[in-house]
Amino acid sequence: MLDKLPIKTLIAVLIAAIVWAFVNSDLENDNAADATDRSQTKNIVSAIQPVPDANASQVGVASGRIPVLTQRSNQAIDADKLADLHARFNNANKQLSEGQVELAKSAYQSLISDYPSIVEPYLNLASIYSSQAKLNEARGVLLKGFNANPKAGMLFDHLSEVHGALAAQSYQYALDTKSTTSTPALTLARASSIVTSLDQQQEIEKLTEQLSAQQSQVSSVDQTARLQELEAQVQQLQQAAVSAKAIQDNELSQAKSRIADLSQSLTQSQAAAREALARVVRAEQDSSGNVTALNTQLLESQAALSAANEKLKQTALLSARAEQAERRIEELEADNERISSDLKLALASNTARPEDTSQPQKAIALVKSWARAWSAQDVDAYVSHYASNYSSSSSLSRAQWLEQRRIRLTNKEFINVRLKDFIVKDLEQQFSVTFSQHYQSNTVDDTVTKRLIFHKRGDDWSSAKIVNERLISP
């Protein structure tokens, strides 16, 4: 009947019988051992059986491979002990990597005593014993860990490899009882870190916090809308500046054309005057009796010269206005550059609220409107920026101050007021605007630092009126 059995089956039965004989021989030689050792020996035999509810990767018997550490312990542990567990385990691994084997063994044993449900210290301590060819000690450590955590697949895989090595050793001894073969060393995989359920929970919480932080950094709809509004305003201002520059260029071109026409007329008038004088000389030579006609021609020549001089004055005035137009273009370009700079600052901060800058901008706009009215020599528009009871000093009445301003605005051929370097300060019921003022007319050209103080009307700065005007420095 035996000869009909498959060869592989016969070999398996033979190996099982040899293992049983080896185990039975150990039991007979250790009759003096206590009940605990006998129970442990039974556990050795039973441990090579498949673990109930284990998956396929946990069940295989040792096949000569080094298993991958994918089946870690995931035991619950208190948060206040987690840092101690990781620190002590990492320190033991460091000692082992530096060759301090005995210190590492002692550290792993201490961890097993304090944290019996954690698998990794058992794995690394058994790995040390197996590398030292102490397979029985490695087996004892793995059995202890397996009893504490019977569903740890890595413990079962290591235990299977140790049992396989011991069985191979017993088989060799059974074939040759005179063999002096020593116990072989065995390489078992080691755990480099501990992963507990609390570690996983903390990692999830960390990722959740990162997600919340990223979500909080997303720009709000209001900020996006504000940026779009700022961009639209700047585009409008840039378009207005371009349009104003085109208008100024056209006016300048017309002024230059008018100057050319006047110059041509002046040339013609001078030529006519010279011709008239020539006729007078010829008439005096031809006839000394035609005095009346010569006097008439002389008067006509003088009138022509007066007209030519008047045209020269107009030409000078047009030239001054052309220069004023060119300076206005430069101011518009400078304003455009400042607007672009303000936009860049607004885009960089991305957090400025509209109300943080609207009031100072309104204050600056009031001052610029005041300067434009002054430059245009528009008395009514200029006076409208002052409070109804304003007077420049206690020695002048309101009516005297108004008459003084009317004369000083209208007795100049032209006025050009340019402002820059604005500083706005909120004074509760009032606000002040300090700036550099360049005033130019046909009689005066100077630069001063001036401060205007406005009285608020509620929260709307755009309707404020000047209540004080003073020079800061000449």
Secondary structure, DSSP 8 states (H G I E B T S, - for coil): -GGGS-HHHHHHHHHHHHHHHHHHHHHHHTTTS-HHHHHHHHHHHHHTS--TT--HHHH----S----S---------HHHHHHHHHHHHHHHHHHHTT-HHHHHHHHHHHHHH-TT-SHHHHHHHHHHHHTT-HHHHHHHHHHHHHH-TT-HHHHHHHHHHHHHHHHHHHHHHH-TT-------------SS---HHHHHHHHHHHHHHHHHHHHTS--HHHHHHHHHHHHHHHHHHHHHHHHHHHHHHHHHHHHHHHHHHHHHHHHHHHHHHHHHHHHHHHHHH-TT-HHHHHHHHHHHHHHHHHHHHHHHHHHHHHHHHHHHHHHHHHHHHHHHHHHHHHHHHHHH----HHHHHHHHHHHHHHHHHHHHHHTT-HHHHHTTB-TT--SSTTS-HHHHHHHHHHHHHSSS-EEEEEEEEEEEEETTEEEEEEEEEEEESS-EEEEEEEEEEEEETTEEEEEEEEEEEEEE-
